[in-house]
Structure formats: C-alpha cells, structure tokens
C-alpha cells in the first residue's frame, strides 16, 4: 500500500444517501479477487444504460464531463452500507478515487477502505452541505486533502476539518495495511519462531 500524502484533485458530487455496497459493485462482479479492472464495474447499474452493456448513462452524475478524472467523491450519509464485500473499496480505488467524503460510513466498509488505501473522511452535516454546494456551484472545483492535519481545502478557499482515528491516520500516512504493520515486528517474529523450534523441535 502506498503512503498517503497530501494531494489535490478534482472533486465529484454524488448527492445520494445510503449508497450500499451492492450498488458500488454488484454481486455478479464478485467472482474474482483480481482488483485490476474492477473500477470499470463500479456503480454498474447506475453508470450504464439497461440492456446495453457499458454504454454510459448520460444522466448518472459521475458520467458528466465536469467530473471526468475525479479522485475525490463527495457523497451523502451512510455511504457503503449493506454487505461486507471488500470488492467495494477495490472498485472505488481502481476507478480512481482516493478519498470519499461523507458524514458517516458503514463500519465494515470504513475499515475495509482504510486497509486498501482509500480515505473515508468524516465531516459534520453542516460542513458536508457547504462542501456539496461548493462542488455543485463551481465546475472544476478541486480539493486538497491534508491527512496529517485532517484538513480539506477547496480551490475556492473553503476549509473543513475531517475526522479519522489516530491509528488509522498513521497507517495511511505510512502506507501500512495489517500485513505491513505486522511485518514491522519481523525480527521479533523470527526470533520467537527460532526459540519455539529449539524448545518444541517435534513441531517442525
């Protein structure tokens, strides 16, 4: 996992609440574990026209030309609810998103996102309303995400603080998932295994 550094990117607006994981990545795309290419199927049922596979739905907000190349998604309450599929953050990161901004996230989606380098930034309802208005009213609006300071700054000058636990923040900043955190103790693990083999040689 790459370290999460301060970055600036185009923001897209999805003013919807209770966007569930089956909407983010429908069940028919859960057959594999290869993350590459999964972004093509993100929001499949909304993104493409019925009965015409992969023909963009012009009414879906993320298909609007103004949001092409967006890496930050501003969305409504309770994002990522529903099933626990880890494919949801996989599809979002492969789509290109690096940060999702909302007032709340489903717990499992929130934790899966952090483990996959996707920042779920939590803001207050008032701040989300202001941020949504800024994205809506300003074509090409960019947001700078400063994870160290827990701060979002728009290209129009709006500054918003977001919430994230210290442990999660440090893990993202350092680019460490659960395996990476464990491997920080590789020397001690190796030492423990060596002692165990001497003490219990029959265990192999």
PLY file of the C-alpha trace (Angstrom):
ply
format ascii 1.0
element vertex 204
property float x
property float y
property float z
element edge 203
property int vertex1
property int vertex2
end_header
0.00 0.00 0.00
1.40 3.39 -1.00
1.86 6.07 1.69
-0.99 8.57 1.66
0.43 12.05 1.16
-1.20 15.45 0.81
-2.74 15.67 -2.63
-5.03 17.89 -4.69
-7.61 16.51 -7.10
-10.89 17.18 -8.85
-13.97 16.50 -6.70
-17.19 14.84 -7.91
-20.57 15.13 -6.24
-22.92 12.19 -5.63
-25.72 13.69 -3.57
-27.29 10.40 -2.51
-27.73 8.76 0.88
-27.45 5.09 1.87
-25.36 4.07 -1.13
-24.86 0.37 -0.42
-22.05 -1.95 -1.42
-24.23 -3.85 -3.91
-24.71 -0.55 -5.75
-20.99 0.24 -5.54
-20.08 -3.17 -7.02
-22.97 -5.52 -7.92
-22.85 -9.19 -6.91
-22.17 -10.55 -10.42
-18.72 -8.96 -10.30
-17.62 -10.66 -7.08
-16.44 -13.88 -8.72
-12.77 -12.88 -8.83
-10.13 -11.49 -6.50
-8.15 -9.56 -9.09
-8.58 -5.88 -8.23
-7.26 -4.60 -11.54
-10.06 -3.57 -13.88
-12.72 -3.70 -11.19
-13.27 0.05 -11.44
-14.97 -0.46 -14.79
-17.90 -2.07 -12.96
-18.18 0.43 -10.11
-21.77 1.75 -9.86
-22.60 -0.52 -12.81
-26.41 -0.36 -12.52
-26.39 3.45 -12.34
-23.48 4.08 -14.63
-24.61 2.18 -17.72
-27.87 2.02 -19.67
-30.13 -1.01 -19.12
-29.69 -3.75 -21.67
-26.73 -2.04 -23.34
-23.61 -3.20 -21.53
-21.05 -0.48 -20.85
-22.91 2.24 -22.74
-22.72 5.24 -20.35
-25.92 6.54 -18.84
-25.72 10.30 -19.51
-27.93 11.03 -16.51
-25.59 9.40 -13.98
-23.66 12.13 -12.20
-20.22 10.55 -12.44
-20.61 10.32 -16.22
-20.86 14.11 -16.52
-17.87 15.61 -18.38
-17.26 18.00 -15.48
-16.35 15.07 -13.22
-14.07 13.19 -15.60
-10.86 12.27 -13.80
-12.23 13.00 -10.31
-10.32 11.33 -7.49
-12.39 12.69 -4.61
-16.05 11.76 -4.11
-18.36 13.93 -2.01
-21.47 11.96 -1.09
-24.39 11.63 1.34
-24.89 9.94 4.70
-24.24 6.26 5.44
-22.06 5.51 2.43
-21.04 1.85 2.00
-23.91 0.27 3.91
-25.07 -3.27 3.13
-22.89 -6.36 2.76
-19.28 -6.57 3.87
-17.71 -7.14 0.43
-14.15 -5.85 0.24
-14.64 -5.54 -3.51
-16.41 -2.20 -2.85
-13.27 -0.23 -1.91
-11.32 -2.22 -4.52
-13.65 -0.99 -7.26
-13.56 2.60 -6.00
-9.77 2.76 -5.86
-9.46 1.13 -9.28
-11.98 3.67 -10.60
-9.53 6.32 -9.40
-10.95 7.56 -6.12
-8.54 8.17 -3.28
-10.87 9.92 -0.82
-14.60 9.62 -0.07
-16.15 12.45 1.97
-19.39 11.90 3.91
-20.95 12.41 7.33
-20.93 8.66 8.03
-19.83 5.31 6.67
-20.90 1.75 7.40
-18.36 0.29 9.85
-17.18 -2.63 7.71
-16.86 -0.51 4.59
-14.98 2.12 6.59
-12.43 -0.39 7.86
-12.08 -2.14 4.50
-11.38 1.23 2.89
-8.61 2.06 5.33
-6.98 -1.32 4.71
-6.95 -0.63 0.98
-5.56 2.90 0.98
-8.91 4.64 0.49
-9.55 7.53 2.90
-13.12 7.77 4.28
-13.16 11.36 5.57
-15.95 12.11 8.06
-17.30 15.67 8.24
-20.25 17.27 10.03
-23.66 17.61 8.31
-23.24 21.39 8.06
-19.77 21.07 6.57
-20.96 18.46 4.09
-23.79 20.74 2.97
-21.31 23.58 2.39
-18.92 21.29 0.55
-21.66 19.87 -1.67
-22.75 23.39 -2.58
-19.16 24.33 -3.44
-18.74 21.32 -5.75
-22.13 21.89 -7.37
-21.61 25.60 -7.98
-18.01 25.50 -9.17
-17.16 23.44 -12.24
-13.66 22.01 -11.91
-13.50 22.50 -8.16
-10.50 20.80 -6.60
-9.94 19.76 -3.01
-6.61 19.47 -1.25
-6.58 16.62 1.26
-4.10 17.02 4.11
-4.22 13.79 6.10
-1.57 14.85 8.60
-3.63 17.89 9.62
-7.02 16.26 8.99
-7.97 19.18 6.74
-9.79 19.63 3.42
-9.28 22.85 1.47
-11.21 23.65 -1.70
-9.85 25.69 -4.59
-12.45 28.33 -3.63
-10.88 28.73 -0.18
-13.30 26.68 1.95
-11.51 24.88 4.80
-13.04 21.90 6.57
-11.65 19.61 9.24
-12.42 15.92 8.99
-12.36 13.07 11.49
-10.17 9.97 11.44
-8.70 7.92 14.29
-5.00 8.43 15.00
-4.04 4.80 14.38
-5.82 4.75 11.03
-4.32 8.09 10.04
-0.79 6.97 10.83
-1.27 3.68 8.98
-2.39 5.51 5.84
0.37 8.11 6.07
2.97 5.35 6.37
1.32 3.13 3.75
0.83 0.21 6.12
-2.02 -2.28 5.92
-2.48 -5.02 8.55
0.24 -7.15 6.98
2.60 -4.19 6.79
2.01 -3.36 10.45
2.74 -6.97 11.41
5.92 -7.05 9.32
7.34 -4.20 11.39
7.91 -6.89 14.00
9.53 -9.37 11.60
12.75 -9.64 13.64
10.83 -10.48 16.81
8.62 -12.95 14.96
11.68 -14.69 13.50
13.32 -14.78 16.93
10.17 -16.26 18.50
9.95 -18.94 15.81
13.60 -19.89 16.33
13.11 -20.24 20.09
9.98 -22.29 19.53
11.81 -24.72 17.23
14.52 -25.22 19.85
12.00 -25.75 22.64
9.50 -27.81 20.65
11.52 -29.49 17.83
8.75 -32.05 17.20
6.53 -29.26 15.90
8.75 -28.95 12.87
0 1
1 2
2 3
3 4
4 5
5 6
6 7
7 8
8 9
9 10
10 11
11 12
12 13
13 14
14 15
15 16
16 17
17 18
18 19
19 20
20 21
21 22
22 23
23 24
24 25
25 26
26 27
27 28
28 29
29 30
30 31
31 32
32 33
33 34
34 35
35 36
36 37
37 38
38 39
39 40
40 41
41 42
42 43
43 44
44 45
45 46
46 47
47 48
48 49
49 50
50 51
51 52
52 53
53 54
54 55
55 56
56 57
57 58
58 59
59 60
60 61
61 62
62 63
63 64
64 65
65 66
66 67
67 68
68 69
69 70
70 71
71 72
72 73
73 74
74 75
75 76
76 77
77 78
78 79
79 80
80 81
81 82
82 83
83 84
84 85
85 86
86 87
87 88
88 89
89 90
90 91
91 92
92 93
93 94
94 95
95 96
96 97
97 98
98 99
99 100
100 101
101 102
102 103
103 104
104 105
105 106
106 107
107 108
108 109
109 110
110 111
111 112
112 113
113 114
114 115
115 116
116 117
117 118
118 119
119 120
120 121
121 122
122 123
123 124
124 125
125 126
126 127
127 128
128 129
129 130
130 131
131 132
132 133
133 134
134 135
135 136
136 137
137 138
138 139
139 140
140 141
141 142
142 143
143 144
144 145
145 146
146 147
147 148
148 149
149 150
150 151
151 152
152 153
153 154
154 155
155 156
156 157
157 158
158 159
159 160
160 161
161 162
162 163
163 164
164 165
165 166
166 167
167 168
168 169
169 170
170 171
171 172
172 173
173 174
174 175
175 176
176 177
177 178
178 179
179 180
180 181
181 182
182 183
183 184
184 185
185 186
186 187
187 188
188 189
189 190
190 191
191 192
192 193
193 194
194 195
195 196
196 197
197 198
198 199
199 200
200 201
201 202
202 203
